Amino acid sequence: MELVSYHVNVGEQLADFRAVKERFIKSDFPAWTILGVAALARPELVVEIKAVAAVRK
């Protein structure tokens, strides 16, 4: 699994997002890329999260 999150105010949001991630994801994985951006597609959005996962059969 891989997570990518885009934050309009990464400095203000990072601590809260880490707390939520640690609450729901207990392992060292997934890899998480955090990117600060000037804006997202709509002005009212402050974060966008993309998750990619694969399941072995």
N, C-alpha and C positions, 0 to 999 in steps of 0.2 A: 504494500500500500504506500501511496505517496500523497502528501498534502501540500498544496500551495495556497497561501493566503495573501491577498492584496489588501493593504490597509491605507486609508486616507490619512489617518493620524496614528501611525505605528507606535510612536512613543507613548501615547496616551492609552492605547489599547492592548499592548503586548502582555502586560501582567495579567489582565483579565482573561485573555485568550489562553495563556499558558495554564492558568488555573482550571479552565474548562477542559482543555486537552488532557491534563493530568487526571482529572476526575473520570473521564470516559475512556481514555487510552492508557492502559496500565503498563504496556511493554515499552522498550526503548524505541521500537519501531512505531509508526512509520517515519520515513524521512519527511522533514517539514521545511519547506522553503517559505520565508516570510519576506514580502516585498512591500516597501513603502511607495505609494503612488500619489500623484497630485489630485486625481479624481477618478471616479468610476463611471459606468455608462449613464447612470442617472444621478443627479445632484444629491438626492436624499440617501443614497447608499454610502456607507462608510467602510464596509468590508465585503470582500468576495472570497469564497472558499472553493477550491477545486480539489476533489478527492478521486484518486485512481486506485482501484483494487483489482486483484486477480485471485481466482480460486483454483487450486490444483484439484484435478480429478484422479 
